[in-house]
Amino acid sequence: MTDQNMPPIAYELFARVQQAAVDTPYKVVPTAKGFDVELDVADATWFGLFNKAGLKHAFIHHVSIPETGTYSVTDDARTVEWIAGTPRISYEASREVGRIKKVSFNRTYAFNEKGEFGKVVDFTFNSEEGRALIDSNATDLGYRQVRGSIEKVGLFVGLGTLALLVLMGIVIGAVMLTR
């Protein structure tokens, strides 16, 4: 499946990632800049597992292909709320965008239907799993990863703040020396 709005230079990587996502809880969706890779919380195959495990985070990896042979990935972390066993992606409660890594796990021990005590939930979430679908296929194609615009803005703001703090330290130091 492709989309006429997706840039033609994204088709090859899109097709590879889509093929790699078969039989996984991820779906690959075309976009105007490339494609998204995200957990398919509504897929009946994985719905029960996510619900039982109490999945709390859903990631969308926004893949952009700015030019042939390069790609960028922007992670979009969102909170998942389970209301009466039905998932609802919460956009307003908690959202992080940029380069994000999250790992969580849920291990629950209880008595099962036979009255035996044991592990009833054993679930690990790693945000890098979805990104690995993208990175491994991009590497196979010889693509080079570049920073996305949000990462660039974050670096600019961080470095700018650092420069201002250093400058303020110099000014304060100069004022203290002249007294």
Summary of the structure (lengths in Angstrom):
residues: 179
radius of gyration: 21.7
end to end distance: 71.6
largest distance: 81.2
contacts: 479
relative contact order: 0.14
helix: 36%
strand: 37%
